[in-house]
Amino acid sequence: MNAFCILFADSNETLDLSELSNGRTLASVPFGSRYRLVDFVLSSLVGAKIRNIGIVTRNNYGSLMDHVGWGKDWDLNRKNGGIKFLTPFLTTSEYAAIGNRIEALNSVMDYIKTSLPEYCILCDSNIVMNIDLEKFMEYHEEKGGDITFAYTSMATTAKELEVMLDENGKLVDTMYHQYPHEDEKNIQLNMIILKRDLLVSLIEKGVTYGWYSIKKDVIAHGFNEYSIYGYKVDGYCTVINSVETFYKSNMDLLDKDVRLELFMGKNPILTRIKDSVPTIYGEECYVKNSLIADGCTIEGTVENCVVFRDVKIAKGAVVKNSIIMQGTILEENSSLNCVITDKDVSVGQGRVLAGTETMPFIINKGKNV
């Protein structure tokens, strides 16, 4: 594809990932027992042979750099092109501290102007999907518009932009939802294609007029000035913008059909390879409907859980409907239900912890309970 990508490691519209995003960028939040959120978009870019990817970060990007490195596991460690960390974007504006998307783009203008491909893909890293970007580009060129954005049908969470399209897929109206809605609507994803020259023009115009957001200032308000089309993403697609969506999306992976759509789709989902020993299952353990990574020791009961690498669950421990991240230790007779443990958590003997599906209980990284 004749395109490069500006990939945002953080989203200024993320509402509340609470302790999960403290100390790490949104892109590097662990997901699905062995992945990070950034893996899904990166894998789609690699599948479309996009070899020039600039990752825009703001702060706490150490874990992301450690995970992605120079892109070896994605075949992006190249002399020309490959992955480039554009770190950090800082300006004199007060908005930079909270994620002004226009200022972020303006701060990496040199990278944009010197990129050789004609087209640019702007994308957030918190979209979990397996998209065929080649078809996305073909659709954009077929319509001949200025901008094409990806969208999907889903129940809205807060801070989502509903889009209304005509029979040809052209944007005719928008509605910004401040609060969640249970009924499905066409929701714009933060993934758009446009020509590099148009992007440069929009950035310069945005800086001049004090624009803040591509979504609000260009997509939502600019459909009368620009020719803007929507491309529907089929298959499983979700946006991680709260603890509730993070928990639900991980639990979705326990559904075989969801796993097939996500991992057996157009692109293989690539991640950093780590060599670990196989998981050891004790003679008296009980495991049901769970994803369990390698390197674990399971001697207790695990039901409806997503378990990351190197987790130890002792005899008599019971874990249900939970997300257990790397290096967690659950001692004997402990009990967890609807709990998210961050990395390297230790839960003591006999401890009982519980949350709900809409408000899971979170244990911070490295904590002893």
C-alpha positions as CSV (number, residue, x, y, z in Angstrom):
1,M,0.0,0.0,0.0
2,N,1.2,3.5,-0.8
3,A,0.6,4.7,2.7
4,F,2.3,5.5,6.0
5,C,0.7,5.4,9.4
6,I,0.6,7.8,12.4
7,L,-0.4,5.6,15.3
8,F,-1.4,7.2,18.6
9,A,-0.2,5.3,21.6
10,D,-2.7,7.2,23.8
11,S,-6.2,8.3,23.3
12,N,-7.4,11.7,24.6
13,E,-10.9,10.3,24.6
14,T,-10.2,7.4,26.9
15,L,-12.5,7.9,29.9
16,D,-11.4,5.6,32.6
17,L,-9.0,2.8,32.4
18,S,-8.2,3.6,36.0
19,E,-5.2,1.8,37.4
20,L,-4.6,-0.2,34.2
21,S,-3.2,2.8,32.4
22,N,-1.2,4.2,35.3
23,G,2.5,3.9,34.5
24,R,1.9,2.7,30.9
25,T,0.5,4.0,27.7
26,L,-2.9,2.7,26.5
27,A,-1.1,0.9,23.6
28,S,0.8,-1.3,25.9
29,V,-2.1,-2.4,28.2
30,P,-2.0,-6.3,28.3
31,F,-4.9,-8.0,26.5
32,G,-6.0,-11.6,25.8
33,S,-3.5,-13.6,27.9
34,R,-0.4,-12.8,25.7
35,Y,-1.0,-9.6,23.7
36,R,-0.9,-5.9,24.1
37,L,-3.6,-3.6,22.6
38,V,-1.2,-2.2,20.0
39,D,-0.7,-5.6,18.5
40,F,-4.0,-5.7,16.7
41,V,-3.6,-2.5,14.7
42,L,0.1,-3.2,14.1
43,S,-0.7,-6.6,12.7
44,S,-3.3,-5.1,10.3
45,L,-0.7,-2.6,9.1
46,V,1.9,-5.2,8.5
47,G,-0.7,-7.4,6.7
48,A,-1.3,-4.5,4.3
49,K,2.4,-4.1,3.7
50,I,2.6,-0.7,5.3
51,R,6.2,-0.4,6.4
52,N,6.4,3.3,7.6
53,I,4.8,3.6,11.0
54,G,5.3,6.5,13.4
55,I,4.1,5.9,16.9
56,V,3.2,9.2,18.7
57,T,3.6,9.0,22.5
58,R,3.2,11.4,25.3
59,N,4.5,9.8,28.5
60,N,5.0,6.5,30.3
61,Y,6.0,4.9,27.0
62,G,8.8,2.7,28.4
63,S,6.7,-0.5,28.4
64,L,5.6,0.2,24.9
65,M,9.2,0.6,23.6
66,D,10.1,-2.6,25.5
67,H,7.3,-4.5,23.9
68,V,7.6,-3.2,20.3
69,G,11.4,-2.5,20.2
70,W,12.4,-1.9,16.6
71,G,9.6,-4.0,15.3
72,K,11.5,-7.3,14.8
73,D,8.5,-9.5,15.6
74,W,6.4,-7.6,13.1
75,D,9.1,-7.6,10.4
76,L,9.5,-3.9,10.7
77,N,13.2,-3.6,11.7
78,R,14.4,-2.1,8.4
79,K,17.0,0.3,7.2
80,N,14.4,2.4,5.4
81,G,11.0,2.9,7.0
82,G,9.9,0.6,9.8
83,I,8.7,1.7,13.2
84,K,9.7,5.1,14.6
85,F,8.8,6.4,18.0
86,L,7.9,10.1,17.9
87,T,8.4,10.9,21.6
88,P,7.2,12.8,23.3
89,F,5.0,15.6,21.9
90,L,5.2,18.6,24.2
91,T,4.3,22.1,23.4
92,T,3.7,25.3,25.3
93,S,-0.1,24.8,25.0
94,E,-2.1,23.8,28.1
95,Y,-3.9,21.3,25.9
96,A,-0.8,19.2,25.2
97,A,-1.0,17.8,28.7
98,I,-4.3,16.2,28.1
99,G,-3.9,15.0,24.5
100,N,-4.7,17.6,21.9
101,R,-4.7,15.6,18.7
102,I,-4.0,18.5,16.4
103,E,-1.0,19.7,18.5
104,A,0.2,16.1,18.5
105,L,0.2,16.0,14.7
106,N,1.7,19.4,14.5
107,S,4.6,18.3,16.7
108,V,5.4,15.5,14.3
109,M,5.0,17.6,11.1
110,D,8.6,17.0,10.0
111,Y,7.9,13.2,9.9
112,I,4.7,13.7,8.0
113,K,6.2,16.0,5.4
114,T,9.2,13.8,4.8
115,S,7.2,10.6,4.4
116,L,7.3,9.3,0.8
117,P,3.9,7.6,0.5
118,E,1.0,9.6,-0.9
119,Y,-1.5,8.5,1.7
120,C,-1.6,8.6,5.5
121,I,-3.6,6.4,7.9
122,L,-4.3,8.0,11.3
123,C,-5.2,5.5,13.9
124,D,-5.6,4.9,17.6
125,S,-4.1,1.9,19.2
126,N,-7.1,0.9,21.4
127,I,-9.1,-0.7,18.6
128,V,-9.3,-4.5,18.8
129,M,-10.2,-5.8,15.3
130,N,-8.7,-7.6,12.3
131,I,-9.3,-5.2,9.4
132,D,-8.3,-5.6,5.8
133,L,-6.6,-2.3,5.2
134,E,-6.1,-3.0,1.5
135,K,-9.8,-3.2,1.0
136,F,-10.1,0.0,3.1
137,M,-7.8,1.8,0.7
138,E,-9.5,0.4,-2.4
139,Y,-12.8,1.7,-1.0
140,H,-11.3,5.1,-0.4
141,E,-9.9,5.4,-4.0
142,E,-13.1,4.1,-5.5
143,K,-15.2,6.8,-3.8
144,G,-12.7,9.5,-4.7
145,G,-13.4,11.4,-1.5
146,D,-11.1,13.5,0.6
147,I,-11.4,11.5,3.8
148,T,-12.6,8.0,4.6
149,F,-13.1,6.8,8.1
150,A,-13.7,3.3,9.5
151,Y,-16.9,2.7,11.5
152,T,-18.7,-0.2,13.1
153,S,-22.2,-1.0,14.5
154,M,-22.1,-1.3,18.2
155,A,-23.8,-0.2,21.4
156,T,-22.3,3.2,22.3
157,T,-20.1,3.8,25.2
158,A,-19.5,7.4,26.4
159,K,-17.7,9.9,24.2
160,E,-18.6,8.2,20.9
161,L,-19.4,9.8,17.5
162,E,-22.4,8.3,15.7
163,V,-22.3,8.8,12.0
164,M,-25.2,9.0,9.5
165,L,-24.4,8.0,5.9
166,D,-26.4,8.1,2.7
167,E,-26.9,5.1,0.3
168,N,-23.4,5.7,-1.2
169,G,-21.7,5.7,2.1
170,K,-21.1,9.5,2.2
171,L,-21.3,11.2,5.6
172,V,-24.3,13.5,5.9
173,D,-24.7,14.0,9.7
174,T,-23.2,13.2,13.0
175,M,-24.3,12.9,16.7
176,Y,-21.8,13.0,19.6
177,H,-22.9,10.8,22.4
178,Q,-21.9,11.9,25.9
179,Y,-23.5,8.9,27.6
180,P,-23.8,5.2,26.8
181,H,-26.7,3.8,24.8
182,E,-27.7,0.1,24.7
183,D,-29.0,0.1,21.2
184,E,-26.5,-0.3,18.3
185,K,-25.5,2.7,16.2
186,N,-22.9,3.3,13.5
187,I,-19.9,4.5,15.5
188,Q,-16.9,6.2,14.0
189,L,-13.6,4.5,14.8
190,N,-10.5,6.6,15.1
191,M,-9.0,5.2,11.9
192,I,-9.0,7.4,8.8
193,I,-7.3,7.6,5.4
194,L,-6.5,10.8,3.6
195,K,-3.8,12.2,1.4
196,R,-0.6,13.5,3.1
197,D,-1.0,17.0,1.5
198,L,-4.6,17.3,2.9
199,L,-3.4,16.2,6.3
200,V,-0.7,18.9,6.3
201,S,-3.3,21.4,5.3
202,L,-5.7,20.3,8.0
203,I,-3.0,20.5,10.7
204,E,-2.0,24.0,9.7
205,K,-5.7,25.1,9.6
206,G,-6.3,23.4,12.9
207,V,-3.4,25.2,14.6
208,T,-4.6,28.5,13.2
209,Y,-8.2,28.1,14.3
210,G,-7.5,26.4,17.6
211,W,-8.9,23.0,16.6
212,Y,-8.6,20.2,19.2
213,S,-9.8,17.0,17.6
214,I,-9.9,15.3,14.2
215,K,-13.1,13.6,15.2
216,K,-14.9,16.7,16.4
217,D,-13.4,19.5,14.3
218,V,-13.0,17.7,11.0
219,I,-15.3,14.6,10.8
220,A,-18.2,16.0,12.9
221,H,-18.1,19.5,11.4
222,G,-16.4,19.2,8.1
223,F,-18.7,17.0,6.0
224,N,-20.2,20.0,4.2
225,E,-16.7,21.3,3.3
226,Y,-15.0,18.0,2.6
227,S,-16.1,14.8,0.8
228,I,-16.1,12.3,3.7
229,Y,-17.0,8.6,3.4
230,G,-17.4,5.8,5.9
231,Y,-16.1,2.2,5.5
232,K,-17.8,-0.4,7.6
233,V,-15.7,-2.9,9.5
234,D,-17.2,-6.3,9.5
235,G,-16.4,-9.0,12.1
236,Y,-15.5,-8.5,15.7
237,C,-14.5,-4.9,16.6
238,T,-14.4,-3.1,19.9
239,V,-12.8,0.1,21.3
240,I,-11.1,-0.2,24.7
241,N,-12.0,3.1,26.4
242,S,-13.0,2.1,30.0
243,V,-12.4,-0.7,32.5
244,E,-15.9,-2.1,31.6
245,T,-15.0,-2.4,27.9
246,F,-11.6,-3.8,28.7
247,Y,-13.2,-6.5,30.9
248,K,-15.9,-7.3,28.5
249,S,-13.6,-7.6,25.5
250,N,-11.3,-10.0,27.3
251,M,-14.3,-12.1,28.3
252,D,-15.5,-12.0,24.7
253,L,-12.4,-14.0,23.8
254,L,-13.8,-17.0,25.6
255,D,-16.3,-17.3,22.8
256,K,-14.9,-19.5,20.0
257,D,-16.6,-17.5,17.3
258,V,-15.1,-14.3,18.5
259,R,-11.6,-15.9,18.6
260,L,-12.0,-17.2,15.1
261,E,-13.1,-13.8,13.7
262,L,-10.3,-12.0,15.5
263,F,-7.3,-14.4,15.2
264,M,-8.2,-16.3,12.1
265,G,-9.2,-13.4,9.9
266,K,-7.3,-11.5,7.2
267,N,-4.1,-11.0,9.2
268,P,-2.3,-13.1,11.8
269,I,-2.1,-11.3,15.1
270,L,1.5,-10.8,15.8
271,T,3.1,-10.0,19.2
272,R,6.5,-10.1,20.9
273,I,7.7,-13.6,21.1
274,K,8.7,-14.9,24.5
275,D,10.1,-18.4,25.1
276,S,8.4,-19.9,28.1
277,V,8.0,-23.4,29.5
278,P,4.5,-25.0,29.1
279,T,1.9,-24.5,31.7
280,I,1.8,-27.1,34.5
281,Y,-1.6,-28.4,35.6
282,G,-1.8,-30.1,39.0
283,E,-3.6,-33.4,39.5
284,E,-6.4,-31.8,41.5
285,C,-6.9,-28.6,39.4
286,Y,-10.1,-27.8,37.6
287,V,-10.0,-25.6,34.5
288,K,-13.1,-24.6,32.5
289,N,-13.7,-22.2,29.6
290,S,-10.5,-20.2,30.1
291,L,-7.6,-18.8,28.1
292,I,-4.3,-19.7,29.8
293,A,-0.9,-18.6,28.6
294,D,2.3,-20.6,29.0
295,G,4.6,-20.6,32.0
296,C,1.8,-20.9,34.6
297,T,1.3,-23.4,37.4
298,I,-2.4,-24.2,38.0
299,E,-3.3,-26.3,41.0
300,G,-6.6,-24.7,42.0
301,T,-9.9,-23.9,40.2
302,V,-10.1,-21.6,37.1
303,E,-13.4,-20.9,35.4
304,N,-14.2,-18.3,32.7
305,C,-10.9,-16.5,33.1
306,V,-8.1,-15.0,31.0
307,V,-4.8,-15.9,32.5
308,F,-1.5,-14.4,31.4
309,R,2.0,-15.9,31.6
310,D,3.8,-17.1,34.7
311,V,0.7,-17.0,37.0
312,K,0.7,-19.4,40.0
313,I,-2.7,-20.5,41.3
314,A,-2.2,-22.6,44.5
315,K,-4.3,-25.6,45.6
316,G,-7.7,-24.6,47.0
317,A,-7.6,-21.2,45.2
318,V,-10.8,-20.5,43.2
319,V,-10.7,-17.9,40.4
320,K,-13.9,-17.1,38.3
321,N,-14.8,-14.5,35.7
322,S,-11.4,-12.8,36.1
323,I,-8.4,-11.4,34.2
324,I,-5.2,-12.5,35.9
325,M,-2.1,-10.7,34.5
326,Q,1.5,-11.8,34.3
327,G,3.4,-12.9,37.4
328,T,0.3,-13.0,39.7
329,I,0.4,-15.4,42.6
330,L,-2.8,-16.6,44.3
331,E,-2.1,-18.5,47.5
332,E,-4.1,-21.4,49.0
333,N,-7.8,-21.0,49.5
334,S,-8.0,-17.5,48.1
335,S,-11.1,-16.7,46.1
336,L,-11.5,-14.2,43.2
337,N,-14.6,-13.3,41.2
338,C,-14.8,-10.5,38.6
339,V,-11.3,-9.3,39.5
340,I,-8.6,-7.8,37.3
341,T,-5.1,-8.3,38.8
342,D,-2.3,-6.2,37.1
343,K,1.2,-7.7,36.8
344,D,3.1,-9.2,39.7
345,V,0.2,-9.1,42.2
346,S,0.2,-11.4,45.2
347,V,-3.1,-12.4,46.9
348,G,-2.6,-13.9,50.3
349,Q,-4.0,-17.1,51.7
350,G,-7.7,-17.2,52.4
351,R,-8.4,-13.7,50.8
352,V,-11.8,-13.2,49.2
353,L,-12.1,-10.5,46.5
354,A,-15.1,-9.8,44.2
355,G,-16.4,-7.2,41.8
356,T,-19.1,-7.2,39.2
357,E,-19.1,-7.5,35.4
358,T,-19.9,-3.8,35.1
359,M,-17.4,-2.8,37.8
360,P,-14.7,-5.4,38.2
361,F,-12.4,-5.1,41.2
362,I,-8.9,-4.0,40.2
363,I,-5.6,-4.7,42.0
364,N,-2.8,-2.4,41.1
365,K,0.5,-3.6,39.7
366,G,2.9,-5.2,42.2
367,K,0.4,-5.0,45.1
368,N,0.2,-7.6,47.9
369,V,-3.3,-8.2,49.2
